[in-house]
Amino acid sequence: MGADQTYTAQIEALSKLRRGGEQKVRVEHVHVYEGGQAVVGDVTVNSGSGQRCEIPKRSTGQVKNPSKLPPLSDRFR
């Protein structure tokens, strides 16, 4: 391993230690079929902390102001 690779590995390890090994997953597209259920919004889980994952209260599935939604043709491109 060269000096540059060693330095890069050390910087990456230091960064990981500073942020606590935190990982984030960003989901940009999900299919929910008829009869299916989904949680829409930010979900935070503290894995490894022994805490239970709390799911937000159930949504009614209704949009509060449907007139502000873009047309279907714009939403499903």
C-alpha positions in Angstrom: 0.0 0.0 0.0 1.5 3.3 -1.0 1.7 6.5 1.1 -1.3 8.0 -0.7 -3.5 5.0 -0.2 -2.5 4.8 3.5 -3.3 8.5 4.0 -6.7 8.1 2.3 -7.5 5.1 4.4 -6.6 6.9 7.6 -8.7 10.0 6.6 -11.7 7.7 5.8 -11.3 5.9 9.1 -11.1 9.2 11.0 -14.3 10.5 9.2 -16.1 7.3 10.1 -15.1 7.6 13.8 -16.3 11.2 13.9 -19.7 10.5 12.5 -20.1 7.3 14.6 -20.3 5.0 11.6 -23.7 6.5 10.7 -25.2 5.2 7.5 -28.0 6.8 5.6 -30.2 5.2 2.9 -32.2 7.4 0.6 -35.1 5.8 -1.2 -36.3 7.8 -4.1 -38.9 5.5 -5.7 -41.2 2.9 -4.2 -44.0 0.9 -5.7 -47.0 0.3 -3.4 -49.6 -1.9 -5.0 -53.3 -2.2 -4.3 -53.8 -3.5 -0.8 -50.2 -2.6 0.2 -49.1 -0.3 2.9 -46.2 2.1 3.1 -44.7 4.7 5.5 -44.1 8.0 3.7 -41.8 10.4 5.4 -38.7 10.5 7.5 -38.1 7.4 9.6 -35.3 7.4 12.1 -34.0 4.2 13.6 -31.1 4.1 16.2 -29.8 0.6 15.4 -27.7 -1.0 18.0 -28.9 1.2 20.8 -31.4 -1.2 22.1 -34.3 1.2 21.4 -37.4 0.1 19.6 -38.2 1.6 16.2 -41.2 3.8 16.5 -43.4 4.0 13.4 -45.3 7.3 13.0 -49.0 7.2 13.6 -51.0 5.7 10.8 -52.0 8.0 8.0 -55.6 8.0 6.7 -54.1 7.7 3.2 -55.9 10.9 2.2 -54.1 13.9 0.8 -54.9 17.1 2.8 -55.0 19.4 -0.3 -55.2 17.3 -3.5 -55.5 20.5 -5.6 -51.9 21.2 -4.9 -50.7 17.9 -6.3 -49.1 18.0 -9.8 -51.1 16.2 -12.6 -50.6 12.4 -12.7 -48.7 12.8 -16.0 -46.1 14.9 -14.2 -45.8 12.6 -11.2 -45.1 9.4 -13.1 -42.5 10.4 -15.6 
